Amino acid sequence: MERWIKNNTVVKILAIAVSILLWGMVHIEDDTTTPTSSMDSTIIENVKVQHYGLDESLYVLNAIDTERVRIEVEGKRSAITSIFNDDYKVMLDLTEMKEGTFTVPLSYELPSGVQLVSMSPSKVTVTIEKQTQASFPVTIVTTGSVADNYVMGEPIIEPNQVKVTLPDSELDGVIKVQGKIKLEGSTETISDKKVTLIALDSNGQQVKDALIEPSEVSVQIPIIPPSKIVPLNIQYSGSLPDGLVLSSTQPSVNKVTVYGPMDTLSKIESYDAATVDLSQIDAVGSFTLDVELVLPTGVVKIEPNPIQVVFEVVAVGEVTLDNIPVEIEGVSEDTVVTVVKPEGKMVSLTLSGAYTLLNNLEISDIHVSINAENLKPGVQEVPLIVSLPQFITLGSEQVMTATIEVTDKNATPTINDTVLPNDDDIEPVEEGEMGEMVDPTDPVKDSIDEVESSETQTGTDIDKADPNTETIP
């Protein structure tokens, strides 16, 4: 015996045997000492049935006879009472299901250490419908209003069509797809506003199960300020090369719409800031130029902008028109204005322009005038004011002045004011018109005057004598 104890191999074998014995005793004790009274059971109500596996791009679960079930589970009391109800799951597998009505068994998932005793119901009846898709235009509804005198433009929606997916039985009930935007006294354009869409039925109620793609759109709503339509007047800068003239111009529009506050619009009667640079044209022909319309102070927009102007450029021609009357303008009631030069109040003008325009030119198309307003009395030289049709100009080296005499009607005449005639102004008297002209210093004339006076006196005395008196010769 002593020899075995001293043998290491024997000792090791004994140690292993003792260990196995102890392990067996512990596990046998666990199995035999666990009383049935330590196991417990519980009932969980209203466990939601969760379905999975259905191809929702093609089908929809339209009906299920029950959506919640009752389950009874058992396990250690500590395991049952420490687990939340959400850890108990009842599953409905709809994988590869097609259109129709089916009865499908339910499956479950329980926490570790918990066993299912019963589930009611253990099966459900489902109805699966095929999904149907249709396109609908997007409608934007606004609430509130824009600021006074402003106008809301037509909403710009991107995209303006969306797709709605629903079962056949429900899709027919969708009337429109819309979103809402609040205006709240807006004075500026609403840009890139993201709006969530909903589907509505004929009663204006939301169809909650509708799948809308895309579910939101980008909306822009123009907020248009007050506007006014005014004539468009083309102005010119620069000049054409020598020998070329404009024959005609034709803008793409004759009027433009100007937008801005009311106080700004009230001061605008026409748009005169459309300027064309003629130096861009260097040859005969037809040309189209884009003209950008500059916004006047206070104006927020002009439409259309830019505009196009078509030009016809031709070689220059000349014509001289005679007997063009000169009109006097601005004469006060107390003033008399006499034209000294040009004679007869007529002028001749040499005019330049396109031959087609010159050939159709009439004297009535030309207006030549003198502005006599605020002129002082006397003889003076004043400029002639010439108004010509469009694209017609005055030729070079022309005298464009007139000599006039201004007289004040209320002025008192003086000697210095008397104009004596020149010798050249005295016209000869025809014989027999005024009798013979006699030098007043001639002595013969004096004798004749005395005789005529004596004869006159004698005749007078005879007339006074008694008629019965006889005269002795």
C-alpha positions in Angstrom: 0.0 0.0 0.0 2.8 2.4 1.0 4.4 1.7 -2.3 1.2 2.7 -4.2 0.9 5.9 -2.3 4.4 6.8 -3.2 3.6 6.2 -6.9 2.7 9.5 -8.7 0.7 7.8 -11.3 -1.7 6.2 -8.9 -2.1 9.5 -7.1 -3.1 11.2 -10.3 -5.6 8.6 -11.2 -7.3 8.9 -7.8 -7.5 12.7 -8.1 -9.2 12.4 -11.5 -11.7 9.9 -10.2 -12.6 12.1 -7.2 -13.2 15.1 -9.5 -15.5 13.1 -11.7 -17.5 11.9 -8.7 -17.9 15.4 -7.3 -19.1 16.8 -10.7 -21.6 14.1 -11.0 -23.0 14.7 -7.6 -23.5 18.4 -8.2 -25.5 17.9 -11.5 -27.6 15.1 -10.1 -28.5 17.4 -7.2 -29.6 20.2 -9.6 -31.9 17.9 -11.5 -33.4 16.3 -8.5 -33.7 19.3 -6.3 -35.5 21.7 -8.8 -39.2 21.5 -7.7 -42.0 22.0 -10.1 -43.3 24.7 -7.9 -40.5 27.0 -9.2 -42.0 27.1 -12.7 -44.7 29.7 -13.5 -47.0 30.6 -16.3 -48.6 33.9 -17.5 -51.0 35.1 -20.1 -50.1 38.0 -22.4 -53.0 39.8 -24.1 -53.0 41.8 -27.3 -49.8 40.7 -28.8 -49.6 42.4 -32.2 -49.3 40.2 -35.3 -46.3 41.3 -37.3 -46.3 40.3 -41.0 -43.2 40.1 -43.2 -42.1 38.8 -46.6 -44.8 40.4 -48.7 -43.6 42.1 -51.9 -45.2 45.5 -51.2 -44.3 46.9 -54.5 -46.8 44.5 -56.1 -49.2 43.5 -53.3 -50.8 44.9 -50.2 -52.2 43.2 -47.1 -55.7 44.5 -47.5 -57.4 42.5 -44.7 -56.5 40.3 -41.7 -59.2 38.8 -39.5 -57.3 39.6 -36.3 -54.3 41.8 -35.7 -53.7 40.8 -32.1 -53.5 37.5 -30.3 -53.5 36.0 -26.8 -50.6 33.8 -25.7 -49.8 31.8 -22.6 -46.2 31.1 -21.7 -44.4 29.4 -18.9 -40.9 29.5 -17.4 -39.0 30.5 -14.3 -40.8 33.2 -12.4 -37.8 35.4 -12.6 -37.6 35.0 -16.4 -41.3 35.7 -17.0 -41.6 38.7 -14.7 -38.4 40.4 -15.9 -39.2 40.4 -19.6 -41.1 43.3 -21.3 -44.1 42.3 -23.4 -42.4 43.7 -26.5 -40.0 40.8 -26.3 -42.9 38.4 -27.1 -43.5 38.5 -30.9 -46.1 36.8 -33.0 -45.1 36.6 -36.7 -47.1 36.2 -39.9 -45.0 34.9 -42.9 -46.4 36.2 -46.2 -43.4 35.3 -48.3 -44.3 34.5 -51.9 -48.0 35.2 -51.2 -50.0 36.4 -54.2 -53.3 38.0 -54.7 -56.2 36.2 -52.9 -57.5 35.2 -49.5 -55.5 32.7 -47.4 -55.4 31.2 -43.9 -51.9 31.3 -42.6 -50.4 29.8 -39.4 -48.7 32.2 -36.9 -45.2 31.7 -35.6 -43.6 33.2 -32.5 -40.4 34.4 -30.9 -40.0 34.2 -27.1 -37.3 35.2 -24.7 -34.8 32.6 -23.6 -36.1 30.3 -20.9 -39.7 30.9 -21.8 -41.9 28.4 -23.5 -45.2 28.8 -25.3 -48.2 27.0 -23.7 -50.9 28.2 -26.1 -51.7 30.9 -28.6 -55.2 32.1 -29.6 -55.8 32.2 -32.5 -52.9 30.3 -33.9 -54.0 31.0 -37.5 -55.3 34.1 -39.3 -57.1 34.7 -42.5 -55.6 37.4 -44.8 -56.7 39.0 -48.0 -54.0 40.2 -50.3 -54.7 42.6 -53.1 -52.6 43.6 -56.1 -51.2 47.1 -55.8 -52.3 49.6 -58.6 -50.5 52.7 -59.5 -51.8 55.9 -61.2 -50.4 59.3 -62.0 -52.0 62.5 -60.5 -51.2 66.2 -61.1 -50.0 68.0 -58.1 -52.3 70.8 -56.7 -51.0 73.5 -54.5 -53.4 75.2 -52.1 -52.5 78.5 -50.5 -53.7 79.9 -47.2 -53.6 83.6 -46.3 -53.0 86.3 -48.9 -50.2 88.4 -50.4 -49.5 92.0 -49.5 -51.8 94.8 -50.8 -51.6 95.5 -54.5 -49.5 92.4 -55.1 -50.6 89.5 -57.1 -49.9 85.8 -56.7 -48.6 84.2 -59.9 -49.2 80.6 -61.0 -47.3 78.1 -58.8 -44.4 76.3 -60.5 -44.2 72.7 -59.2 -41.4 70.3 -59.7 -42.3 67.6 -60.4 -45.8 68.5 -61.3 -47.0 64.8 -61.6 -46.7 62.1 -58.9 -47.6 58.4 -58.7 -50.1 57.1 -56.2 -50.1 53.4 -55.3 -53.1 51.7 -53.6 -55.2 48.6 -53.9 -57.6 48.6 -56.8 -60.5 49.0 -54.4 -59.1 52.2 -52.9 -57.4 53.9 -55.8 -60.6 54.8 -57.5 -61.5 56.9 -54.4 -58.5 59.2 -54.8 -59.6 62.5 -56.3 -56.5 64.6 -56.1 -53.0 65.0 -54.6 -52.2 68.3 -53.0 -49.9 70.3 -50.7 -50.4 73.5 -48.8 -48.3 76.8 -48.6 -48.9 79.8 -46.3 -48.6 83.2 -47.9 -48.9 85.5 -44.9 -48.6 88.9 -46.7 -45.8 87.9 -48.9 -44.1 90.6 -51.1 -41.3 88.4 -52.6 -41.4 85.3 -54.7 -41.5 82.0 -52.7 -38.7 79.9 -54.1 -37.8 76.2 -53.7 -40.3 75.5 -51.0 -40.5 71.8 -50.0 -44.1 70.7 -49.7 -45.4 67.4 -48.4 -48.2 65.8 -50.4 -51.3 64.0 -49.4 -54.0 62.1 -51.3 -57.6 63.2 -50.8 -60.9 61.4 -51.5 -64.1 63.0 -52.7 -65.0 64.1 -49.2 -61.7 65.9 -48.8 -60.4 63.4 -46.4 -56.9 62.1 -46.5 -56.3 58.6 -47.9 -53.7 57.6 -45.3 -52.6 54.3 -46.9 -51.7 55.9 -50.2 -48.1 55.6 -51.2 -47.1 58.8 -53.0 -43.9 58.9 -55.0 -42.3 61.4 -54.6 -43.8 62.3 -51.3 -42.8 65.9 -51.5 -42.3 68.4 -54.3 -40.5 71.7 -54.8 -42.7 74.7 -55.3 -42.1 78.3 -56.5 -44.9 80.9 -56.3 -44.2 84.2 -58.1 -45.4 87.2 -56.0 -46.0 89.8 -58.6 -45.7 93.5 -57.6 -48.0 96.1 -59.2 -47.4 96.6 -62.9 -48.0 99.2 -65.6 -47.8 98.8 -69.4 -46.0 101.8 -71.0 -44.7 102.6 -74.6 -41.2 101.6 -75.5 -38.9 104.3 -77.0 -35.7 103.3 -78.6 -32.7 105.6 -78.0 -29.4 105.6 -79.9 -25.8 106.0 -79.0 -22.7 105.9 -81.1 -23.0 106.5 -84.9 -23.0 104.7 -88.2 -20.0 104.9 -90.5 -20.0 107.8 -93.0 -22.3 107.2 -95.9 -24.6 104.9 -94.0 -28.0 105.7 -92.5 -30.9 103.8 -90.8 -33.8 103.1 -93.1 -36.0 101.5 -90.4 -36.0 99.9 -87.0 -38.4 97.3 -85.7 -38.4 96.3 -82.0 -39.8 93.0 -81.1 -42.3 94.8 -78.9 -43.7 98.3 -78.8 -44.7 98.3 -75.2 -43.3 96.8 -72.0 -44.7 95.9 -68.6 -43.0 97.7 -65.7 -43.2 96.2 -62.2 -42.7 98.1 -58.9 -44.3 99.9 -56.0 -47.3 102.1 -56.9 -45.5 105.4 -56.1 -42.8 104.4 -58.6 -45.2 103.4 -61.3 -47.2 106.6 -61.0 -44.1 108.6 -62.2 -43.5 106.4 -65.3 -45.3 107.3 -68.5 -42.9 105.5 -71.0 -39.7 103.5 -71.0 -37.0 105.5 -72.6 -33.9 103.7 -71.4 -33.6 101.1 -74.3 -30.4 102.2 -75.9 -28.9 100.8 -79.1 -25.2 101.3 -79.9 -25.1 102.1 -83.6 -21.3 101.7 -83.6 -21.9 97.9 -83.6 -23.1 98.2 -87.2 -20.6 98.7 -90.0 -22.2 97.7 -93.3 -25.3 97.9 -95.4 -27.9 95.3 -94.6 -30.3 94.0 -92.0 -29.2 93.4 -88.4 -30.8 92.1 -85.3 -29.4 93.3 -81.9 -30.3 92.2 -78.4 -31.1 95.1 -76.1 -31.0 94.7 -72.4 -33.5 96.9 -70.6 -32.0 98.6 -67.5 -34.3 98.9 -64.5 -35.1 102.4 -63.5 -34.9 103.4 -59.8 -37.6 101.6 -57.9 -38.6 99.2 -60.7 -38.1 95.6 -59.8 -38.8 93.9 -63.1 -39.5 94.7 -66.8 -41.1 92.2 -69.2 -40.0 91.2 -71.8 -36.3 91.7 -71.1 -34.2 91.7 -73.2 -35.8 92.7 -76.4 -34.6 92.4 -80.0 -34.4 95.2 -82.5 -34.1 94.7 -86.3 -32.3 97.4 -88.2 -32.2 98.2 -91.9 -29.0 100.1 -92.9 -28.7 101.7 -96.4 -26.5 104.2 -98.3 -27.2 107.8 -97.5 -29.1 110.1 -100.0 -29.8 113.8 -100.1 -32.7 116.0 -101.3 -33.5 119.7 -101.1 -36.9 121.0 -100.3 -37.9 124.6 -101.0 -40.6 126.9 -99.6 -40.8 125.4 -96.2 -42.8 127.8 -94.0 -41.3 129.3 -90.8 -43.7 129.5 -87.9 -43.3 131.9 -85.0 -44.1 130.4 -81.6 -44.2 131.8 -78.1 -45.4 135.3 -79.1 -47.0 137.2 -76.2 -50.2 139.3 -76.6 -48.2 142.5 -76.3 -45.6 141.7 -78.8 -45.4 141.8 -82.6 -42.7 139.7 -84.3 -41.8 140.4 -87.9 -39.5 138.0 -89.9 -37.0 140.1 -91.8 -35.0 137.1 -93.1 -35.6 134.7 -94.6 -37.8 136.5 -97.1 -41.4 135.5 -97.2 -40.9 133.4 -94.1 -39.8 130.5 -96.3 -36.6 128.4 -96.1 -34.9 125.7 -98.2 -33.5 122.7 -96.5 -31.1 120.0 -97.7 -31.9 116.8 -96.0 -30.1 113.4 -95.7 -31.4 109.9 -95.2 -32.4 106.7 -96.9 -33.7 107.3 -100.4 -36.9 105.4 -99.7 -37.7 107.8 -96.9 -36.6 111.0 -98.8 -38.7 110.1 -101.8 -41.8 110.0 -99.7 -41.0 113.1 -97.8 -43.6 116.0 -97.9 -43.2 119.6 -96.8 -45.9 119.0 -94.2 -43.6 116.4 -92.6 -41.1 119.1 -91.7 -41.7 121.8 -89.0 -39.5 124.9 -88.9 -40.1 127.4 -86.1 -38.8 130.4 -84.2 -39.2 130.5 -80.4 -40.1 134.2 -79.7 -40.7 133.6 -76.0 -39.1 136.2 -73.7 -37.4 138.1 -76.6 -36.7 141.8 -76.0 -37.8 144.4 -78.6 -35.5 145.1 -81.4 -33.9 143.5 -84.5 -32.1 140.3 -83.6 -30.9 137.0 -85.0 -32.4 133.8 -83.6 -31.9 130.1 -84.3 -34.3 128.1 -86.4 -35.8 125.1 -84.7 -36.2 122.2 -87.2 -38.2 119.1 -86.5 -37.7 116.2 -88.9 -39.1 112.6 -89.3 -37.2 109.7 -87.8 -34.0 108.9 -89.6 -34.0 112.1 -91.6 -31.2 114.6 -90.8 -30.1 118.1 -91.9 -27.4 118.3 -94.5 -24.2 120.0 -93.5 -23.2 123.7 -94.0 -26.7 125.2 -93.8 -27.6 128.6 -92.3 -30.1 127.8 -89.6 -30.8 131.3 -88.3 -33.4 134.0 -88.9 -33.5 137.8 -88.5 -36.6 139.1 -86.7 -37.8 142.4 -85.4 -39.7 142.4 -82.1 -42.0 145.3 -81.3 -43.7 146.1 -78.1 -47.3 147.1 -78.8 -47.6 149.2 -75.6 -44.3 151.2 -76.1 -44.7 155.0 -76.7 -43.2 155.9 -80.1 -40.3 158.5 -80.2 -38.4 160.4 -82.9 -35.6 158.0 -82.5 -38.1 155.3 -83.3 -39.2 157.0 -86.6 -37.6 155.3 -89.6 -36.9 157.8 -92.4 -37.1 156.5 -95.9 -34.0 156.3 -98.0 -33.9 158.0 -101.4 -34.2 154.6 -103.0 -37.5 154.1 -101.2 -39.2 157.2 -102.8 -41.2 156.2 -105.8 -41.4 158.8 -108.8 -44.8 160.5 -109.2 -46.5 160.1 -112.5 -47.5 163.2 -114.4 -51.0 164.4 -113.7 -51.2 162.7 -110.3 -50.2 165.6 -108.1 -49.9 168.6 -110.5 -46.7 170.5 -111.3 -44.1 170.6 -108.6 -42.7 174.2 -108.1 -39.7 175.3 -106.1 -41.1 177.2 -103.1 -38.3 179.8 -103.4 -39.1 180.7 -107.0 -40.2 184.6 -107.2 -42.4 183.8 -110.2 -44.5 181.5 -107.9 -44.9 184.4 -105.4 -46.3 186.8 -108.2 -48.7 184.1 -109.4 -49.9 183.6 -105.8 -50.5 187.4 -105.4 -52.5 187.6 -108.7 -54.5 184.5 -107.7 -55.2 186.1 -104.3 -56.3 189.4 -105.9 -58.6 187.7 -108.4 -60.1 185.8 -105.6 -60.7 188.9 -103.6 -62.3 190.8 -106.6 -64.6 188.0 -107.3 -65.7 188.2 -103.8 -66.5 191.9 -104.0 -68.5 191.6 -107.2 -70.6 188.9 -105.5 -71.4 191.3 -102.7 -72.6 194.3 -105.1 -76.2 195.2 -105.7 -77.5 193.1 -108.5 -79.5 195.9 -109.9 -76.4 198.0 -110.2 -75.2 198.0 -113.7 -71.6 197.9 -114.2 -70.1 200.3 -116.7 -67.3 198.9 -118.6 
